[in-house]
Amino acid sequence: MFLIIPIVILYALKLLEVSFMEQVSWWWINGLAFAAFIWFEFLERMFGLDKRKDDMHHKKMHAERMKRSFKEGKKK
């Protein structure tokens, strides 16, 4: 998300031809969009930064908590 919002803003500024953005080439903005695509599709997964690993950890913690609560419930 930290890459998408600035890219959308840059696209809007370029389309509206705001002062300094008139001279900026479309290649720079499209290059940033391509870099964001590469990051989110490949590099994030390669480095393990996607949410899957985190979600699995939370599911495991939830399952352990449920087991403990049921064991405590049977003891009482």
Buried (B, 14 or more C-beta within 10 A) or exposed (E): EEBEEEBEEBBEBBEEEEEEBEEEEEEEBEEBBEEBEEBBEEEEEEEEEEEEEEEEEEEEEEEEEEEEEEEEEEEE
